[in-house]
């Protein structure tokens, strides 16, 4: 094995090539500076990259990737680093291509309801750019004030409004991408339906394994004529879940529908003090209705009746923007607030049929009792996207492994009831071991064929999405003879 000194010396000519493309200020190589990039929003796993490159244009990205291809160097795209599945987790001796300086909103076309942005544009900036003209960008992850569009495309992110308006893939019209060989390719286009294969659909959610998106054409929507948010509180989570099923069965499709349990309610009140969430409620249900004024008025009454029939104690509604934002404020802050409940938490992301909500929540509670860890539940109830937050103390030896086991059991439960191991966080490093629980060998092999067409040398974000030896099941926890992990990734 090469010594660290030898490895560093071999990087010098490569770094000079990168500097010729992006300038010296666009290359990060000092060990202490690389610490910033050693993990994403899954901090339990860390690995410093060899080099970080920060391009500003499509052409610079292409030149950097071409250097990696010519020298057979693995590379990983990274946006804002907010991903929760380890999709941007570096591997040893890799190049991290960080798109955070690519922040231009290239064009705004209100007449055709579209904008073109670079990947480093923050999600919320898109809505800010068009809201004055009465438009908005629908996908709104809870991290929308810090997550970037490039990362949203990589992970196919969702958000509160995905129930009615869909996730990122439903709002991407076209892409300029740099392939793993450094070629610039345009896929999709300026209109929703294009002839030929849906390569845009293939690319969105591919987690950086098929290349790097450098310009994204997004669909924007006209703001609704009327919007109303209702908050109903209950004495049980099951009653809130039953209300969700009944609202959908009544033919009402809210813009968003979210449930929070008592742990989450008190956490957000401690942190952001909305004053809107009753601390003694076992659960709350947030329902946003939008559309024509007459439609919203009618559906508001129907939703209130449904929740009341399911045992809602109190129902609050708001139509003015300030109060609506206040009602949503706690839900948007739920993940951050979890840090005040416990020294550490592990968040999962699974999807289940709405009809299974009550059963699955009961099973999650049983897992909480069995393993001895509190689990706070926050989820996009309308489309069955669960985000259980498993609270633990990482300073306790073996706690992380146990919590990961709990998370794995929750994912397997989601699959058993007809759901999925991911709704919006992606697979990344965290969940690839569970892909065989959801897909057959033939399924996985077919997906690998697609990957190999785009990424024949396997240099683009290697080791992500698909299970490999030493990273799956028991092998992931296997110990070598000297008691060290086989993985080069450090665990904290």
N, C-alpha and C positions, 0 to 999 in steps of 0.2 A: 504494500500500500504506500502511496506517495506521502511524504511528510507534509505537514501543514505549510512549511516554508517552501517546499517544492511546488505545492499546489498554488500558492500565492504567486510564485515566480512565473508559473505557466499562464496565469491570468493577465500578466502585464500587457502582452501584445493585443489580447482581446479587448482589454479596457481601453487601450489607445484607439482601437477601431470604434468603440462605442463613443468615446470622447470626440472623435472626428465627426460623428453624426449629430450628437446632442449637446456637445460642449462639455467642458469639465464640470460645470455646475449641474449638469444633467446626469452625472454618474455618482452613485454613492458606493464607497468601497471600504471606508474605515469601519473597523469592527464595532466600535461603540455606537456609530450611527446606524448600523444595520440592525441593531436591537429593535428599532421602531417597526421593522418589517418582518419580525420572526414569527408572527402569528396574526390571525384575523380575529373575528369575534368569537372564536372558539379557543380561548387562551390556555386550555389544559394541554395543548400540544404546541411545541415551539421548535423552530429550526431556522437558524440564520441563513439567508441566501448568500451566495458568494459575492454577487454584485446586484445593485439596483440601478435600473436605467429609467429616466423620466422623460419620455418624448413629449412633443407638443403637436405633432402633425401626423397624418396618415403616412406620409413618406418617411418620416423618421422611424415610426413603428416598423414599417416594412424593412428599412435598412437594418435595424437592430435585430429583427427576427431572421433576416437573411444571414447575418453574421453567426447567429446561433445555429442555424441550419447547416451552414458551411463547416462549422467546427463541431457539429454533433453535440451541442450544449443544450440541456433541457431548459425550458423557459416557462414562466408562469405569468399570466396577466393578473393584475391586482388593481382594484379601483379604490374605494374609500376604506376598505378593510373592515367593513361592518358585517360581513357574512358570518353566519352562525354554524356552518357545517364544515369548516376547514377547507373550503374550496380554494382559498388563496394561501394555504399553508405551504411554505417553501419546502423543497427537498434539498438534500446536501449537494453543494456545488452547482446550484442552479442560478439562472439570471431571472430576476423579478422585473417584469415590465410594468411599471406603475403609470396608470393613465390619469392620475389626479391633476396634472397640469393641463390636460386637454379639456378646458372648461368653456369653450365657446358655444353659444347658441348660434348656429351657422345661419339659419333663416327661419322666419316666421311667415306662414302663409295662411292667414285667417280665412280667406275666401274658400280654400280647399281643406280647411280644418287639419293642418299638419304643421309640424315644426321639425327642423333638422338640428341635431345636437351632437357634440362630441361626447365621448364616454365619461369624461370627468365631471360633466354637468350634474349638479345635485338634483335629486328627484323633485324637491319642492320648488326649485328655480323655474322649472317648466311652467307650472301653474302661475307662479308670480309674473312670468313674462307675458302671459296671455290673459290673466284674470281681469285686467282693466277693460278688455274688449268683450268680456262676458264668456270666456272659455276657461277650461281647466284640463289637467291631465289626470285621468282617473286612478291608475294604480298608485296606492299610497301606503307603502309599508310603514310600520310604526317608527322606523328609523329614517323617514323621508326627509328630515331636515339635515341629515348627514350622509345618507347612502347615495351612490352615484348611479346614473342611468346605465353605464357600462356593466356595473355589478348586477343591476336589476335584470338586464338582458341575459347575463351569464347564468343567473339562478332562476330566471323566470319568476320574479318576485310578485307577490300579490298585495294584500293589504285589506283594510276595512271594507272597501267598496268592491272587492272582487266578486261578491255574491251576484250582483246585478251586472257589473260591467266587465268582469273577467280580469285575468292576470296580465302580466307584461306582454305575452305573446299576442294577445288580442288587440294590442295597441301599437305594435311595431309593423310598419308598412314595408320598410326596406332597410338594408344595411350595407355599409362599406366595410369589408373585412380584410384583414391581412391573414393569409393562410400560413400554416406552419412552415412553409417553404419561403415565405417572405413575398408572396405575390399579392397584389391588390385586386380584389374582386368585388363587384357589386351584385348583391342578390336582392330579390324582392323588387320594390319600385316605389312609385308615388301614389299608387292606387291600391285599394284593398285586395282586389283579385287579379293575380298575374298568371299567365299560362305557364305550363311546365311544372316541374317538381317544386314543392313548397320548401325551398332551401332555407327561407327565413324561419319557418317553423322548426326545421331541423336544428338550426343554429341557436335559436333562443332556448335557453335552458341547458346548453351543452357544457356549461361550466368551464369555459376556456380550453376545452380539449380539441376543438375544431379550428381554433384561431382566435384573433382579437378583433372585436368590433371597434372601428375608429370613427364612424359617423352613423347615426341612427335616425331614421325618419319615423317620427311618432305621430299617431293620430290624437288629436285633441277634441274634446267634446264641448258643446254649448252648455252653459250652466242652466240648471233646471229653473223653471218659472217659480216653483215653490219647493221649500225643503222644511221638513219638520223632524225633530229628534224626540223620541220618547224614551224615558228611563222608568222601568218597572222593577221593583224589588220584591224578593220572595223569601219564604222560610226554608226553601230547599233548592238545590241546583236542579233536581229532577223536574220541578215545576217550571223553571225557566226553560229547560230543554223541551218540555212538552209544549210550551208556548211557541217555540221556534217551529216545531213540526206543524202545529196547528195554523200558524200564520202562512206558511208555505202552502199547506193543504187548502187554504182559503183562496188561493190564487193570487196572493199578494207577494210581490218580489221587492223587498226593501233594497235601498241602496247599500245598506250595511246592517248587520245584525250580530251583536257581540255579547258574550256572557263572561262575567268575572265572578269568582267565588269570594268568600269572606276574607281569606288570607290576602288576596289581591286588593280587595276593596280597602282594607285597613292600611295596606302598604302604600297605596297611592295617596290616600288621605293624609298619611304621615308625611309624605314627601311633597306633594303639590297642593294639598289642602283645597280641593275643589269646593268642598262644602255641599256637594250635590249627592254624594254617595253615602247612604245610611250605613254606619259602621256595624249596626246590629243585624243587617241583612245577611242571610246565608249566601245569596247570590243576587246579582242585578243583570238585567237584560237591557241593552241599548239597541234601539231600532231607529234607523234613519229612513224616512220615506221621502221620495222626491218625484217630481213630475209636474203635470198641470195643476193649477191651484185647486180645481174642483176634485181632481183625483186624490190629491194629498189630503184634502179635508175629509173625504169619505173614508180613505184608508186609515187615517189617524183614529177615527172612531172605531173602526173594525179591529184594529190592533189593540186599542185600549180594552175593548170588550173581551177579546181573546185572552189577553194576559190576566184580566180580572177573573175570568172564568177558571183560569188555572191557579188562582190563589194569590195574585199580586196584592201586596199590602198597600202600596202607594204607586201612583203613576204620575210622573212629571213630564211635561212636554214643553218644547221650545221651538219657535220659528225664527226668532231674530238671530242673526249671525253670531253675536257676542255670546249669547247664552248657549247656542248650539256648540260652539267651540269649547265652552266651559264643560259641557256634559261629556264631550269627547276627550278632554284634556287628560283625565285620569287613565283612560284606556290606552292612549298613546304613550303614556309614561309608565305603563305597567312593568315592562322589562327592566327599566332603570330602577324603579322602585323596589324591585325584588332584591336588589343589592342591600337594602336597608333591613330586610327580614333575616338575612343570613350572611355569613362571611362569603359564601360562594353559592352559586346555583347553576344547574345544568338544564338547558331548555331543549325540549324535543319538539318535533314538528311532524305530525301525522294527520291523515285524513280518514274520516269514517262516514258512512251514510248517515244522514240526519236521523233516520229512524233508530239508529243504534246509540244515540247520544246518552240516554239514561243508563243503558247497560254498561257502556264503556266507562262512564264516569264512576259507576259503582265498582268496576274492576280496577280502575286506577286507585280508588280509595283503598281497596283490598291490598294492592301492591304497596301502598304507602304504609299500611299497618304491618304487612309482612316484613318489609325491609327496614322499617323504623325511620323513614325520612318523610318530612312534610312535603306535600306536593300542592302548589298553588296552580289553579286552573284559569287560564285566560285563553279565549279562542274565538275564531271567526265561526260563530255557531251556524250561520246560514248555510255555509257550504261544508260544514263538518271538519274544518281545519283546526285541530287541537294544538295548543302550545302549553303543555304541562311544564311547570317550573319546579324542578326537584331541588330542594334546599339542603345544603350540606356544608361541612367544614373541611376544606381541602388539606388543612394542616393535620387532620387525623389520618394516620397511615391506613391505606386501603380504602378510604372513603370514596375516592374518585372511581375506582374500579367497581365498587358496589353500586354507585349511582349510575354508572354507564350500563350496568346490568339491568337496573330498573328501567332506564330509558329504552334498552333493547326489548324488554318485555312489553313495554307500551307499544312499540312499533310492531312487534309480532301480533299483538292484540288487534291493532288497526287492520293488519292484513287479514287476520282470521275473520273479521266481520265484514270483509269486502271492501276495505279501504286501501290506503297507500302509505308508504313510509316517508313521503314528503309532500307537502302542499305548496311550499314557497321557499323553503330554506335551502333546497338542493340536497345532493347526496354527499359531495365532497369527500373528505377523509373520514368523516364521522359515521356515515351510514352505509358505506359500500359493502360492509360485511353482511348487511341484511338484504342486499339485492336478490340473492338466491331464494329468500323467503317469499319474494313477490314475483320473480321471473324464473322461467325454466332455463336450462342450459342453452337450448336453442334460441330463446329470446335474447339472452345475454350475448351469445355468439353473433347474432344478427346485428345487435347494436355495435359490437366491436368491428364488424365489417364497415359500418358507416364511419366509425372513427378512423379506421385505417385508410379509407379513401382520402379523407381530408389530411390525416396526420400519419403518413406511412412510416416515418422514423420514430414515432411515439415521443416526440420532444415537447409537444404542447401539453402542459399541465399533467405530466405523467403521474400515475398512481392514484388518480381521482376517479370517482363514480363506480368503477368496476372492481370487484373483489380480486385480490391476487394472493398467492402464497405469502405467509408471514404477516398478513394483515387481516385475515378473515377468521371469524369464529375463535376457536381455542388457540389457533396459531398466533392471533394478535396478542395473546397474553402469555405465549410460550416464553420460557426463560432459557438462556444459554447456560452452559455448564458453569460459567463464572458468575452467574446471577444477574447478568445485564440483559436488557431488552435487545432482541434482534433488531428492532427498528432503530434508525439513526435519530428519529425525532425524540426530543427531550420531553418529558412529562413533568408537569408542575402541580 
